[in-house]
Amino acid sequence: LRGGAKEYWFVLRANSLAWFRDESEDDQKYLMRLENVRLREMDSGVLTFSKKFHFALYNVDQKNVFKDNKQLDLSADDEDVVEAWKGAFLRAGVFPERTEGEEGEAGDELGCIDPQMERQVEIIRNLLDSYLEIVKKTVRDLIPKTAMHLMVLRQELME
C-alpha cells in the first residue's frame, strides 16, 4: 500500500495501524490508533489517469489522524488488495463512512441499544454488503461464460 506519495509496509493490529519503511519492520515510521477512525471511499478522479485504487482513514471527531493531516490517503495498484485491506479494517472495527441517509436510518434503528450491540449490527451489515458485492461480481463473471457455453452447445447440437 501507498500512504500519501510514498510506499510503505503496513501492519494492522486490533487497535492500531503501524507503517514501516519495508517488510523487515525494523524502521517504524508511525503508529496510528484506530479509536474513532472511519474509512472513506475515494474516487481516483475523472481528470487523473491513475489506475490506482484509493481509500482514506479519518477521525470522526475531526482530530488529526497522522501528524497535521485530518485524513490518511492510502492507495494500491490492485483493486483486490484494496478490498482485502477494507475487509481487514472492518474486522478491526474501522467502519466505512455512512452517507446522510444511511446515518439517519442507522440512528433510528440502533439508537436504543447498547454500543456493543450497535457495533455487532454494524459488522453484520458490512459483512452482508461485502457478501452481496462478491455475489454481484460472480454473477457478472458467470453470465458471459454461460452465454458462450450455451452458444457452443447449441452449435454442437446443430452439427
KASUL-V494265 format. One line per field, one symbol per residue. ss: DSSP state (2 for helix, 1 for strand, 0 for the rest). Layout:
BEGIN
ss->???
END
This chain:
BEGIN
ss->011001101111000111110000000111111000111111000000000011111110000001001011111100222222222222200001000222222222220000222222222222222222222222222222222222222222220
END
